[in-house]
């Protein structure tokens, strides 16, 4: 069916009509006519007879008038689950946050103090009804869109409303801005829309402890807590949000509601955030608060977005800023000593119940002609909706002709229902102009070490079996996926798998100096067509080399062969090696020297031994080839050198020290992680760019990618749950009330589509240093500082990296003291910081004590290099427990812990990370996302040991890596449920090993477990209290 021609005026959307009116297109006049149904009277001016709606009502979700759809409210989405553990958190609040339990007002924010109105609490029944998420509401009228500015007549003031001051003479552009203000919900000062909060409402909690103190919740500067404007959890529990006076009719009418919104920082002028200072000396920190810590509230100015969708600002699990308020000048940012950066996880895994990323499939993509920004909820429609003004460079752009057309239904559509105007995270199906070539099929090349060490450790057998069982899980919806398997020892073993064959044939190439491909068409084969031969090969692979005594490993030659196989298309190379490469190109030497550990020369062991792998990685990046490294060895593997391949190609490194498949725990961990990774959907041939408002520039990049140009990042593949950090510089003063950051990732899906994932974040600007400190996102800041510390250790020395962390923390604390306290630059017995940053010193202590940076003569170079690889790639949800582990007491946990509650398995309340909490008769769990330790005291009663470990006494219990039995008793089942929950709660492919640690058991195991209790003194490293004392002394000794 041919699409009807529509004029620009006919394409124009109009606001919802008052009751009793309808719109009809008049082809003669070329505009809509408005007909009063009761009398039949028609007019071209927009009807103004309807009264304004009462406070608390907004726009209807799906009100359609005439031929055009009305302006839309938020798009409904599935129930939201916890970002860390997938637990259901209920519907999101109107401000974009998930409701949280009640909390007491901060001491500095009690009613009756200066600057706040003291009101008596009123019953919740007096509150006007606030529509829940997704509910329909009414829309106020507005003058007709095409009316000229001189014809505009403001609605008469209503009872209880003060008349607005006379407005200055408006130009056409100003009138268009006023139209956008109406769309955002502001009608001549009637009220302000709720523009605060984070979109997608993904809670940033790790767990939901059972013994949860409702009074120890996150601190929201200026608000006293995360605020729930939906009337959801707050109304259900019958409590009043701190710092917000209840509505009891004392301020009647719309103006009264506006005043109340002003107190919330949501209406009128943007409310100054009240920063609460905290003295860290002697302050006990609640780890449950750390686990439930959310970013500070984003307080955008009124009408920053025309959309009222819950998802109009990015969820922090996708993109978050180190500061949720951007300074207007670089001098202010420099003065604060705070780093400004984005932490981005563009492709994070989805737990059950998480909302899917909306997909725009009509290939209508609106972009700014100058800065190439994608249209988003923060643009402004002008000239009656026919054009839109870019939120970054302010250029006026035409609205695409088909933007208001539903191509599937072949009929007009409401533009304000489009996903890109309501969701900050959206994925566009790219048209052909975004393609250099058609989307290529996914290619997987598996390089498997078959040397003596690999065969004897069981790595080859485990890998072949896992791959065999995962063939049907490899992304292959369009049956185009191709696969190749190359075995390597001192030679290269190719396998010919012709179509229709049921048995493979092996082709051996011994010339490593000039690698060639025998029968390339039969080596790289279609997964579906050659499935029988592939299954036969995998079933026999380990047996083919079971009698080998070859200790060579020509990994470099195998990588070159794989590159030749896929370089014309691009793809993913997955290399599994259990031996240090020692033959042919890329051969490495065992350079491990225990005498260098803990010295200034140790950093050389963390740098690449040769330039071969970096140069090869850059060639791979240019040809869209990504490399994952899976390293297994009981000896030195040179993780520092081999991890360079994933670092520059967008891959990941996995390390299994002392791997032995004869231990079921080792085989299970590898099989779980390997099977998960190869079954995950991946983005191929990707480039990523971050755009920002005028005056802002991206200055430094951290993560696994190759910087192709100034700000264009090349990622041959984008794995799930991999994080990137990008530092931001303010080049010119910013005059806008808010700024926008937009990350765009152009990629090919493993299902054969070229797509663009766009993540948009809007942040307010500020000229107040107190608002900068009040807006610090401690989680994002810790993520950035970990990235920078690892990079510093690679470029210089480990000691320099540790000093850089300490100096940055001292600078932040000292500047805060000088600018935000009455003490100023003088000495003080206190160590003061803003409430939202109180966990930062503890996280930095965890970073300094982490195996990746810790001063020690006992940490092997491979373990340190792998830990550094994790520090730079883990998303924040995994990085924080990696720096600050979680500590539970199991022997005396409440009876409901380990049972199924409303939000899944109930977990105990976490304990501070100190050995003072260990009891000689107790059972404790310590975990950091990578390993789980069960600590058993030497005086544990035999019944406890029997119920959990199925051995009669403590003396007979064996420590070390184990699989905990599930026994026929309630306590065993509860402990196993908690361990299962801990493993399941973390995003990513990692499967944590379980270690049983006896209090008087193996010393190395005890020391490893105790090293996770970061609040205690460790070797030469201070305890947390000593650390605070050292920081206080450094702050007092330095002038700021």
KEMI-678110 format. One record per residue (C-alpha): residue in one letter; z, x, y. Coordinates in steps of 0.2 Angstrom, whole numbers, padded with zeros to 4 digits, always signed. Each point is the difference from the previous one (the first is absolute). Example, Ala and Ser with C-alpha at 12.3 -4.5 7.8 and 13.67 -1.06 7.14 Angstrom:
# KEMI-678110
A+0039+0062-0022/S-0003+0006+0017/
This chain:
# KEMI-678110
X+0000+0000+0000/X-0005+0007+0017/X+0014+0003+0012/X-0001-0012+0016/X-0003+0009+0016/X+0016-0001+0011/X+0001+0005+0019/X+0014+0011+0006/X+0008-0016+0008/X+0000-0009-0017/X+0007+0015-0008/X+0015-0001+0012/X+0016-0006-0008/X+0011-0011+0010/X+0019-0003-0001/X+0008-0014-0010/X-0003-0017+0009/X+0014-0012+0005/X+0003-0015-0012/X-0013-0014+0002/X-0014+0012+0005/X-0015+0007-0009/X-0014+0012+0004/X-0018-0002-0002/X-0015+0012+0003/X-0012-0006+0013/X-0016+0008-0003/X-0007-0006+0017/X+0014+0008+0010/X+0002+0014-0011/X+0019-0001-0001/X+0013-0011-0009/X+0004-0017+0007/X+0018-0006-0002/X+0002-0019-0005/X+0016-0010+0002/X+0000-0010-0016/X+0010-0015+0007/X-0012-0004+0014/X-0016+0009-0005/X+0000+0009+0017/X-0008+0018-0001/X+0001+0015+0011/X-0005+0018+0000/X+0017+0006+0007/X+0013+0004-0012/X+0013-0014-0001/X+0017+0004+0009/X+0009-0016-0004/X+0011+0006-0014/X+0018+0006+0003/X+0005+0017-0004/X+0009+0001-0017/X+0018+0002-0002/X+0008+0018-0002/X-0002+0007-0017/X-0017-0008-0004/X-0015+0011-0001/X-0018-0002-0005/X-0006-0010-0015/X-0006+0011-0015/X-0015-0010-0005/X-0004-0013+0014/X-0019-0003+0001/X-0007-0009+0015/X-0018-0006+0000/X-0013+0013-0006/X+0011+0015+0004/X+0015+0005-0008/X+0016+0002+0010/X+0009+0016+0004/X+0010+0005-0015/X+0018+0005-0004/X+0005+0013-0013/X-0009+0001-0016/X+0012-0004-0015/X+0003+0013-0013/X+0009+0002-0016/X+0019+0003-0001/X+0005+0017+0006/X+0009+0012-0012/X+0010+0015+0003/X-0011+0015+0005/X+0010+0012-0011/X+0005-0010-0015/X-0012-0015+0000/X+0015-0013+0002/X-0003-0016+0008/X+0006-0001+0018/X-0004-0017+0005/X-0013-0006+0013/X-0002+0012+0015/X+0009-0004+0017/X-0011-0005+0015/X+0002+0016+0008/X-0008+0009-0015/X+0015+0006-0009/X+0009-0006-0016/X+0016-0009+0003/X+0016+0010-0004/X+0018-0004-0003/X+0011-0003+0015/X+0008+0014+0009/X+0014+0002+0013/X-0005+0004+0018/X+0001+0018+0005/X+0016+0005+0009/X-0010+0004+0015/X-0009-0017+0000/X+0015-0012-0002/X-0002-0016+0010/X+0008+0000+0017/X-0004+0018+0004/X-0009+0004+0016/X-0019-0004-0001/X+0002-0014-0013/X+0004-0019+0002/X+0016-0005-0009/X-0003-0017-0009/X+0010-0009-0013/X-0009-0001-0017/X-0008-0017-0003/X-0003-0009-0016/X-0017+0004-0008/X-0004-0019+0001/X-0003+0001+0018/X-0014+0013-0001/X-0017-0007+0002/X-0010+0001-0016/X-0010+0015-0001/X-0016-0002-0012/X+0001+0012-0015/X-0013+0012-0004/X-0016-0009-0003/X+0005-0017+0008/X-0011-0009+0012/X+0005-0004+0017/X-0007-0007+0016/X-0010+0009+0014/X+0001-0001+0018/X-0016-0005+0010/X-0009+0011+0012/X-0014-0001+0012/X-0017-0001-0007/X-0007+0018-0004/X-0015-0001+0010/X+0008-0006+0015/X-0002+0012+0015/X+0015+0009+0007/X-0001-0010+0016/X+0001-0017-0010/X+0016+0005-0010/X+0014-0012+0003/X+0017+0005-0006/X+0010-0013-0010/X+0014-0009+0010/X+0017+0007-0003/X+0011-0009-0011/X+0018-0005+0001/X+0011+0015-0004/X-0014+0012+0005/X-0001+0010+0015/X-0017+0001+0008/X-0009+0017-0002/X-0003+0010+0016/X-0017-0002+0008/X-0012+0011-0010/X-0012+0012+0009/X-0018-0005+0001/X-0007+0004-0018/X-0016+0008-0003/X-0011-0005-0015/X+0007+0014-0011/X+0018-0006+0005/X-0004-0017-0005/X-0006+0006-0017/X+0016+0009-0002/X+0009-0016+0004/X-0010-0009-0013/X+0006+0013-0013/X+0018-0002+0006/X-0002-0018-0004/X-0007+0004-0017/X+0016+0011-0003/X+0011-0014+0004/X+0004+0002+0019/X-0004-0014+0011/X+0005+0004+0018/X+0017+0006-0004/X+0004-0013-0013/X+0006+0013-0013/X-0005+0016-0008/X-0006+0002-0017/X+0010+0010-0013/X-0009+0017+0001/X+0013+0011-0008/X+0001+0005-0018/X-0010+0008-0013/X-0014-0008-0009/X-0001-0004-0018/X+0019-0001-0001/X+0002+0013-0013/X+0018+0004-0001/X+0004+0019+0000/X+0014-0001-0012/X+0002+0010-0016/X+0011-0011-0010/X+0012-0015+0003/X+0017+0006-0005/X+0012-0013-0007/X+0016+0005+0010/X-0010-0002+0016/X+0010+0001+0016/X-0009-0013+0011/X+0008+0008+0016/X-0008+0017-0003/X-0018-0004+0004/X-0013+0009+0009/X+0001+0002+0019/X-0013-0007+0011/X+0001+0008+0018/X+0004-0014+0012/X+0001-0014-0012/X+0015+0005-0011/X-0010-0003-0016/X-0017-0005-0008/X-0002-0017+0008/X-0006-0015-0009/X-0009-0012+0011/X-0006-0012-0014/X+0016-0008-0003/X-0001+0005-0018/X+0014+0010-0007/X+0010-0001+0016/X+0000-0019+0000/X+0003-0001-0018/X+0015+0011+0001/X+0006-0008+0016/X+0003+0015+0010/X-0005+0005+0018/X-0010+0016+0003/X+0010+0013+0009/X-0005+0001+0018/X-0009-0016+0001/X+0009-0015+0007/X-0002-0016-0010/X-0011-0014+0008/X+0011-0015+0003/X-0009-0009+0013/X+0008+0009+0014/X-0016+0006+0007/X-0011-0015-0002/X-0019-0001+0000/X-0013+0014-0002/X+0008+0011+0013/X+0016+0001-0009/X-0010+0005-0016/X-0009+0013+0010/X+0017+0007+0006/X+0006+0001-0018/X-0016+0009-0005/X+0003+0012+0014/X+0017+0004-0007/X-0009+0004-0016/X-0012+0012+0008/X-0014-0013-0004/X-0005-0008+0017/X-0002+0004+0018/X+0002+0019+0003/X+0003+0011-0015/X+0018+0002-0003/X+0007+0018+0002/X+0007+0005-0017/X+0018+0004-0001/X+0003+0016-0009/X+0017+0002-0009/X+0007+0017-0001/X+0009+0006-0016/X+0012+0015-0002/X-0005+0007-0017/X+0016+0011-0002/X+0011-0009-0012/X-0012-0015-0002/X-0002-0006-0018/X-0018-0004-0004/X-0003-0015-0011/X-0014+0005-0012/X-0004-0019-0003/X-0005+0000+0019/X-0011+0015-0003/X-0009-0009-0014/X-0003-0016+0010/X-0005+0009+0016/X-0014-0008+0009/X-0010+0007+0015/X+0006-0005+0017/X-0007-0016+0007/X-0017+0001+0008/X+0003-0009+0017/X-0018-0003+0006/X-0002-0009+0017/X-0004-0018+0001/X-0018-0005-0004/X-0004+0017-0007/X-0009-0009-0014/X-0008-0017+0000/X+0004-0002-0018/X+0017-0006-0006/X-0003+0005-0018/X+0015+0009-0009/X-0013+0013-0004/X-0006+0005+0017/X+0009+0017+0000/X-0001+0012-0014/X+0013+0000-0014/X+0009+0017+0000/X-0004+0003-0018/X-0018+0002+0006/X+0002+0008+0017/X+0015+0004+0010/X+0004+0011+0015/X+0014+0012+0003/X+0004-0009+0016/X-0003-0019+0002/X-0002+0002+0019/X-0013+0012+0007/X+0005+0010+0016/X-0012-0002+0015/X-0001+0018+0003/X+0000+0016-0010/X+0014+0007+0011/X+0012-0014-0006/X-0005+0004-0018/X+0003+0018+0002/X+0017-0003+0009/X+0006-0011-0015/X-0005+0014-0013/X-0005-0014-0011/X-0017+0002-0010/X-0012-0014+0001/X-0010-0003-0016/X-0007-0013-0012/X+0005+0000-0018/X-0014-0009-0009/X-0002-0006-0018/X-0017-0009+0000/X+0000-0005-0018/X+0017-0004-0007/X+0003-0008-0016/X+0005-0019+0000/X+0015-0006-0009/X-0001-0018-0008/X+0001-0012+0015/X-0006+0012+0013/X-0014-0007+0011/X-0018+0006-0003/X-0009+0008+0014/X-0012-0013+0007/X-0018+0004-0003/X-0014-0005+0013/X-0015-0002-0011/X-0013-0007+0013/X-0005+0017+0006/X+0003-0006+0018/X+0009+0015+0008/X+0004+0000+0018/X+0003+0017+0007/X+0001+0007+0018/X-0016+0008+0006/X+0009+0015+0008/X+0015+0005-0010/X-0005-0009-0017/X+0016-0009-0002/X+0000-0014-0012/X+0004-0017+0007/X+0019-0004-0003/X+0014-0012+0005/X+0002+0010+0016/X-0017-0002+0008/X-0002-0013+0014/X-0014-0013+0000/X-0008-0002+0018/X-0014-0010+0008/X+0005-0015-0010/X+0000+0008-0016/X-0017+0007+0000/X+0006+0018+0002/X+0015+0010-0005/X+0009+0014+0009/X+0004+0015-0010/X+0019+0003-0001/X-0002+0019+0000/X-0014+0004+0013/X-0001-0017+0009/X-0019-0001-0002/X-0007-0017-0001/X-0010-0004-0016/X-0010-0015-0006/X+0007-0010-0013/X-0012+0001-0015/X-0012-0016-0002/X+0007-0004-0017/X+0018+0003+0004/X+0003-0019+0000/X-0010-0004-0015/X+0005-0002-0018/X-0014+0007-0010/X+0006-0007-0016/X+0002-0018+0006/X-0015+0002+0012/X+0010-0008+0014/X+0010+0004+0016/X+0017+0008-0003/X+0015+0003+0010/X+0000+0018+0006/X+0019+0000+0002/X+0001-0002-0019/X-0009+0016-0003/X+0010+0013-0009/X-0003+0014+0012/X+0007-0010+0014/X+0016-0004-0009/X+0004+0014-0012/X+0003+0018+0006/X-0006+0006-0018/X-0017-0006-0005/X-0015+0007-0010/X-0018-0003+0005/X-0014+0000-0012/X-0012+0012+0008/X-0018-0004+0004/X-0014+0012-0004/X+0001+0009+0017/X+0017+0007-0006/X-0008+0008-0015/X-0009+0017-0001/X-0005-0006-0018/X+0004-0014-0011/X+0017+0000-0008/X+0001+0012-0014/X+0008-0004-0017/X+0017+0008-0003/X-0002+0016-0010/X+0015+0007-0010/X-0001+0018-0006/X+0015+0005-0012/X+0003+0018-0002/X+0012+0003-0014/X+0007+0017-0004/X-0001+0003-0019/X+0008+0017-0001/X+0014+0005-0012/X+0014-0006+0012/X-0008-0016+0004/X-0003-0004-0018/X+0017+0006-0006/X+0010-0010+0014/X-0009-0016-0005/X-0008-0002+0017/X-0017-0002-0007/X+0005-0013-0013/X+0010-0010+0013/X-0014+0000+0013/X-0013-0005-0013/X+0010-0014-0006/X+0005-0006+0017/X-0018+0000+0006/X-0006-0009-0016/X+0012-0014+0003/X-0004-0001+0019/X-0019+0000-0002/X+0000-0019+0003/X+0011+0002+0015/X-0011+0012+0010/X-0008-0009+0014/X-0016-0006-0006/X-0003-0018+0005/X-0019+0002+0003/X-0002+0011-0016/X-0007+0015+0010/X+0015+0012-0002/X-0005+0016-0008/X+0011+0013-0009/X-0002+0018-0007/X+0013+0010-0009/X+0000+0019+0000/X+0011+0011-0011/X+0004+0017+0006/X+0008+0016-0007/X-0009+0017+0002/X-0016-0010-0001/X-0006-0017+0006/X-0002-0014-0013/X-0012-0014+0005/X-0001-0016-0010/X-0017-0009-0002/X+0003-0018-0001/X-0018-0008+0000/X-0002-0019+0002/X+0002-0009-0017/X+0008+0015-0009/X+0016-0002-0009/X+0004+0018-0002/X+0001+0014+0014/X-0008+0017-0002/X+0008+0015+0008/X-0010+0013+0011/X+0009+0016+0004/X-0004+0011+0015/X+0007+0017+0001/X-0008+0007+0015/X+0013-0003+0014/X-0009+0010+0014/X-0015-0012+0001/X+0006-0017-0007/X-0014-0012-0006/X+0000-0017-0006/X-0007-0003-0017/X-0008-0018-0002/X+0008-0007+0016/X-0006-0017-0003/X+0010-0001-0016/X+0015+0008+0007/X+0004-0012+0014/X-0002-0017-0008/X+0003-0019+0003/X+0017-0005-0005/X-0006-0016-0008/X-0016+0006-0008/X+0008+0016-0008/X+0017-0008-0004/X-0001+0002-0018/X-0004+0019+0001/X+0014+0003+0013/X+0013-0009-0011/X-0006+0011-0015/X+0002+0016+0011/X+0017-0004+0007/X+0006-0005-0017/X-0005+0017-0007/X+0002+0012+0015/X+0017+0007-0004/X-0005+0003-0019/X-0016+0009+0006/X+0011+0014+0007/X+0015-0001-0010/X-0002+0017-0008/X-0004+0009+0016/X+0008+0016+0005/X-0010+0002+0016/X+0012+0003+0015/X-0014+0001+0013/X-0003-0013+0014/X-0016+0000+0009/X+0006-0014+0012/X-0011+0007+0015/X-0016-0001-0010/X+0004-0018-0007/X+0003-0006+0018/X-0017+0008+0005/X-0008-0009-0014/X+0008-0017+0004/X-0006+0003+0018/X-0018+0002-0005/X+0001-0016-0010/X+0006-0011+0014/X-0004+0008+0016/X-0015-0010+0003/X+0010-0016-0001/X+0018+0004+0003/X+0015-0005-0012/X+0017+0005-0006/X+0004+0016-0010/X+0016-0001-0010/X+0005+0017-0007/X+0014+0002-0013/X+0005+0018-0003/X+0015+0008-0009/X-0005+0018+0002/X-0002+0011+0016/X-0018+0002+0003/X-0004+0017-0006/X-0019+0001-0004/X-0015-0001+0011/X-0001-0006+0018/X+0017-0005+0007/X+0010+0011-0012/X+0018+0002+0006/X+0013+0013-0004/X+0018-0004-0004/X+0008+0005+0017/X+0017-0007-0003/X+0014+0012+0004/X+0018-0006+0000/X+0005+0014+0011/X-0010-0008+0014/X+0009-0017-0001/X+0011-0003+0014/X-0007+0014+0011/X-0012+0000+0014/X-0014+0004-0012/X+0002-0016-0009/X-0011-0010+0011/X-0015+0011-0007/X+0003-0008-0016/X-0003-0017+0008/X-0017+0005+0007/X-0016+0000-0010/X-0003+0016-0010/X-0019-0001+0003/X-0012-0009+0011/X-0011-0006-0014/X+0009-0017-0002/X+0000-0004+0018/X-0018+0005+0003/X-0005-0010-0016/X+0011-0015+0007/X-0009+0000+0016/X-0017+0000-0009/X+0006-0015-0010/X+0006-0009+0015/X-0017+0002+0008/X-0008-0008-0016/X+0013-0014-0001/X+0008+0007-0016/X+0019-0002-0002/X+0011+0011-0011/X+0016-0005-0008/X+0010+0014-0008/X+0012-0003-0016/X+0010+0015-0003/X+0009+0004-0016/X+0009+0016-0005/X+0015+0008-0006/X-0005+0016+0010/X-0006+0003+0017/X-0014-0011+0005/X-0003+0004+0019/X+0002-0017+0006/X-0001+0006+0018/X-0018+0006-0003/X-0007-0014-0011/X+0008-0014+0011/X-0012+0006+0014/X-0014-0010-0009/X+0008-0017+0002/X+0006+0005+0017/X-0018+0001+0007/X-0009-0013-0010/X+0012-0015+0002/X+0007+0002-0018/X+0018+0002-0007/X+0010+0013-0010/X+0010-0004-0015/X+0012+0013-0008/X+0008+0000-0017/X+0011+0015-0002/X+0004+0005-0018/X-0010-0015-0007/X+0002-0003-0018/X-0008-0016-0007/X+0012+0002-0016/X+0013-0007+0012/X-0004-0018+0002/X+0007+0000+0018/X-0013+0013+0005/X-0014-0009-0008/X+0005-0017+0007/X+0001+0006+0018/X-0017+0008-0001/X-0008-0014-0009/X+0007-0013+0013/X-0005+0010+0015/X-0017+0006-0006/X-0004-0018-0006/X+0005-0007+0016/X-0010+0012+0011/X-0016-0002-0009/X+0001-0019-0001/X+0004-0001+0019/X-0014-0006+0012/X-0005+0014+0011/X-0010+0001+0016/X-0014+0013-0001/X-0011+0008+0013/X+0013-0003+0014/X+0001+0005+0018/X+0015-0005+0010/X+0002+0000+0019/X+0015-0006+0011/X-0005-0007+0017/X+0012-0003+0014/X+0001-0007+0018/X-0006+0010+0015/X+0010+0015+0004/X+0006+0003-0019/X-0007+0013-0012/X+0003+0005-0018/X+0005+0018+0001/X+0005+0005-0018/X-0002-0006-0018/X+0010+0002-0016/X-0004-0006-0017/X-0013+0003-0014/X-0017-0001+0009/X-0013+0011+0009/X-0002-0001+0018/X-0019-0002+0002/X+0000+0000+0019/X+0013-0002+0014/X+0007-0016-0006/X-0010-0005-0015/X+0009+0003-0016/X-0010+0001-0016/X+0007-0006-0016/X-0011+0000-0016/X+0013-0012-0007/X+0015-0010+0007/X+0013-0002-0014/X+0012-0014+0000/X+0017+0004+0008/X-0005+0016+0009/X+0007+0003+0017/X-0008+0008+0016/X+0009+0005+0016/X-0010+0002+0017/X+0008+0007+0015/X-0004-0008+0017/X-0002+0008+0017/X+0001-0009+0017/X-0014+0008+0011/X+0000-0012+0015/X+0014-0012+0007/X-0001-0017-0008/X+0001-0015+0012/X-0003-0014-0013/X+0015-0010-0006/X-0004+0004-0018/X-0011+0011-0010/X-0010-0002-0016/X-0002+0012-0015/X-0014-0004-0013/X-0003+0009-0016/X-0017-0003-0008/X-0004+0006-0018/X-0019-0002-0004/X-0001+0002-0019/X-0009-0006-0016/X+0011-0010-0012/X-0001+0004-0018/X-0007-0017-0002/X-0016+0005+0009/X+0003-0007+0018/X+0000+0009+0016/X+0015-0005+0010/X+0010+0004+0015/X+0019-0002+0000/X+0006-0002+0018/X+0019+0001+0004/X+0005-0004+0018/X+0017+0003+0007/X+0005-0005+0018/X+0015+0008+0009/X+0007-0003+0017/X+0001+0014+0013/X+0015+0005+0009/X+0005+0012+0014/X+0018+0000-0006/X+0007+0014-0010/X+0013-0012-0007/X-0013-0011-0007/X-0008+0015-0009/X+0016+0004-0008/X+0003-0018-0005/X-0017-0002-0007/X+0001+0015-0012/X-0005-0004-0018/X+0011+0012-0009/X-0010-0002-0017/X-0016+0004+0009/X+0007+0015+0009/X+0008+0007-0016/X-0017-0002-0008/X-0009+0010+0014/X+0013+0014+0000/X-0001+0002-0018/X-0019+0002+0001/X+0002+0012+0015/X+0013+0011-0009/X-0011+0002-0016/X-0015+0005+0011/X+0011+0012+0009/X+0006+0008-0016/X-0018+0002-0006/X-0005+0008+0016/X+0015+0011+0003/X+0016+0001-0009/X+0012-0012-0008/X+0014+0006+0011/X-0011-0004+0015/X-0003-0017-0007/X+0019-0003-0002/X+0003+0006+0018/X-0013-0011+0007/X+0008-0015-0008/X+0017+0005+0007/X-0007+0004+0017/X-0009-0017+0002/X+0015-0009-0005/X+0011+0009+0012/X-0013-0003+0014/X+0000-0019-0003/X+0019-0001-0001/X+0003+0011+0015/X-0013-0009+0011/X+0008-0016-0005/X+0017+0006+0005/X-0006+0007+0016/X-0010-0016+0005/X+0010-0014-0008/X+0018+0004+0001/X+0013+0003+0014/X+0003+0017-0007/X-0017+0006+0005/X-0003+0018-0004/X+0018+0005-0001/X+0010+0004-0016/X+0006-0015-0010/X+0010-0003-0015/X-0012-0013-0005/X-0017+0000-0008/X-0008-0016+0007/X-0017-0008-0005/X-0007-0017+0002/X+0005-0012-0014/X-0018-0001-0007/X+0000+0019-0002/X+0017+0002-0008/X-0008+0004-0017/X-0011+0013+0006/X+0012+0015-0001/X+0004-0005-0018/X-0019-0001-0005/X-0003+0017+0008/X+0014+0007-0010/X-0008-0007-0015/X-0016+0008+0004/X+0008+0017+0003/X+0009-0002-0017/X-0016-0006-0009/X-0008+0011-0013/X-0015+0001+0011/X+0009+0009+0014/X+0017+0005-0006/X+0006+0018+0001/X+0003+0006-0018/X-0004+0014-0011/X-0001-0012-0015/X-0015-0011+0004/X-0016+0005-0009/X-0015+0000+0011/X-0010-0013-0010/X+0015-0012+0002/X+0001+0003+0019/X-0019-0001+0002/X-0001-0017-0009/X+0015-0007+0010/X-0009+0005+0016/X-0016-0009-0006/X+0011-0016-0003/X+0008+0002+0017/X-0017-0001+0009/X-0008-0014-0010/X+0014-0012-0005/X+0001-0016+0010/X+0015-0004+0010/X+0007-0012-0013/X+0000+0014-0013/X+0004+0015+0012/X+0016-0007+0007/X+0009-0001-0018/X-0008+0017-0004/X+0010+0007+0015/X+0015-0011-0001/X+0003-0005-0018/X+0008-0016-0006/X+0018+0001-0008/X+0007-0014-0010/X+0016-0002-0010/X-0003-0009-0016/X+0016-0001-0010/X+0009-0011+0013/X-0014-0009+0007/X+0002-0019+0003/X-0004-0011-0014/X-0016-0007+0007/X-0008+0017+0002/X-0013+0003-0013/X-0003-0019-0002/X-0014-0010+0006/X+0003-0007+0017/X-0010-0010+0013/X-0009+0016+0005/X-0002+0008-0017/X+0012+0013-0008/X+0016+0001+0011/X+0004+0018+0004/X+0017+0007+0004/X+0005+0005+0018/X-0006+0018+0003/X+0013+0014+0003/X+0001+0014+0013/X-0009+0016-0007/X+0016+0010-0004/X+0009+0006-0016/X+0016-0007+0007/X-0006-0017-0007/X-0002+0007-0017/X+0014-0005-0012/X+0005+0009-0016/X-0001-0016-0010/X-0015-0007+0008/X-0019-0003-0003/X-0011+0003+0015/X-0019-0001+0004/X-0009+0012+0013/X-0018-0002+0003/X-0013+0007+0012/X-0016-0009-0006/X-0005+0014-0010/X+0015+0002-0012/X+0015-0010-0005/X+0016+0008-0005/X+0014-0009-0010/X+0016+0009+0004/X+0014-0002-0013/X+0018+0006+0004/X+0009+0010-0013/X+0014-0013-0002/X-0012-0015-0003/X+0008-0011-0013/X-0009-0001-0017/X-0004-0018+0002/X-0010+0004+0015/X-0009+0014-0008/X-0004-0011-0016/X-0006-0015+0010/X-0012+0010+0011/X-0006+0015-0011/X+0004-0006-0018/X+0011+0015-0004/X+0018-0001-0005/X+0007+0012+0013/X-0003+0011+0015/X+0001+0016-0010/X-0015-0006-0011/X-0011-0005+0014/X-0015+0011+0003/X-0005+0003+0018/X-0017+0003+0007/X-0017-0010+0001/X+0002-0016-0010/X-0005-0018-0003/X+0014-0012+0002/X+0002-0011-0015/X+0001-0019+0003/X+0015-0006-0011/X+0007-0017-0004/X+0013-0001+0013/X+0000-0006+0017/X+0004+0016+0009/X-0014+0010-0008/X-0012-0014+0005/X+0006+0000+0018/X-0001+0019+0002/X-0018+0000-0008/X-0005-0014+0012/X+0006+0010+0015/X-0009+0015-0006/X-0016-0010-0003/X+0002-0008+0018/X+0002+0017+0008/X-0016+0006-0009/X-0010-0016+0004/X+0006-0001+0018/X-0009+0015+0006/X-0018-0001+0005/X-0013+0013-0007/X-0004+0006-0017/X+0016+0010-0003/X+0011-0003-0015/X+0017+0008+0002/X+0008+0010-0014/X+0017-0004-0005/X+0013+0014-0002/X+0017-0002-0008/X+0012+0012+0009/X+0018+0004-0007/X+0013+0005+0012/X+0004+0016-0010/X-0018+0001-0007/X-0014+0013+0003/X+0003+0008+0017/X-0018+0000+0006/X-0001-0019-0004/X+0016-0003+0009/X-0006+0010+0015/X-0016-0009+0001/X+0008-0017+0000/X+0013+0005+0013/X-0013+0007+0011/X-0005-0018+0004/X+0017-0004+0007/X-0006+0007+0017/X+0016-0004+0010/X+0009+0014-0010/X+0000+0018+0003/X-0013+0009-0010/X+0000+0019-0002/X-0003+0006+0018/X-0004-0017+0006/X+0012-0010+0010/X+0008-0017-0005/X-0005-0015+0011/X+0016+0001+0011/X-0003+0019+0002/X-0018-0003+0004/X+0005-0012+0014/X+0012+0013+0007/X-0014+0013+0000/X-0011-0012+0009/X+0013-0004+0013/X+0003+0018+0003/X-0018+0004+0002/X-0002-0015+0012/X+0015+0006+0011/X-0006+0018+0000/X-0018-0005+0006/X-0005-0006+0017/X-0011-0015+0001/
